[in-house]
Amino acid sequence: MLHSKEPDLLNYSRYLDNFSDKRRAPACTISFNEKVKPIGKTAAQHLGPGQYKRDVDFVDDKFQQVRKGGLTGSASAPRFSFGHDSRVDLPTGVMKGVIRPANNWINPLGPGQYNRIDGTERHNRVMWPSSQAWTVPKGESAQSIREKKGTGISPGPGVYDLPSFFDDVGRQRQEAMEKSRRRGHSCHWENQFGTIFRSIHASATQKRGVIHAKVAAKPSSP
């Protein structure tokens, strides 16, 4: 460019390739003596355009078109079929949506086509079905009902204990004493104390025997 230290606009990319922090742009070349790859021969190579049927998804003319996948390796379009079911119920001749609402089963028998069932238990010795019977519980008197309502409101005086802090403290101390009594604490120095007490008792016994001997040996005054 005129009056500029930078290179021309067309050579600016080459100018940036000289710096280490820039990535060089890729360069491609086309060879002039490249050979054309040979095409493999097929079984239909001798046939020209119009001498064979074209493969299509939907066939309109059977003489000029063929369905895809029949003669070539191309995948054919998927096909689906839906089952057919009669909308009329054959035994009754009524439409299924009317005779069975919400797909519920309906008893095909009508009134008078079956024997009526009594529905109550009857004894083996009787012939006719028994009559219907119910049991009614016996009612309570008004006085007993009032007593139950009166006693169920709140307990009377002396039935329950009032909470007390001192009672809780005494109960806790009593429980602690019972636990310590059950545990039965033993002294770790019981043997040592026994030895000491035995030696003290032995020395006291010896001193007492010496005193009695001295008293017996002392002469009595005239």
Secondary structure, 3 states (H helix, E strand, C coil): CCCCCCCCHHHHHHHHCCCCCCCCCCCCCCCCCCCCCCCCCCCCCCCCCCCCCEEECCCCCCCCEEECCCCCCCCCCCCCCCCCCCCECCCCCCEHHHHCHHHCCCCCCCCCCCCCCCCCCCCCCCCCCCCCCCCCCCCCCHHHHHHHHHHCCCCCCCCCCCCCHHHHHHHHHHHHHHHHHHHCCCCCCHHHHHHHHHHHHHHHHHHHHHHHHHHHHCCCCC
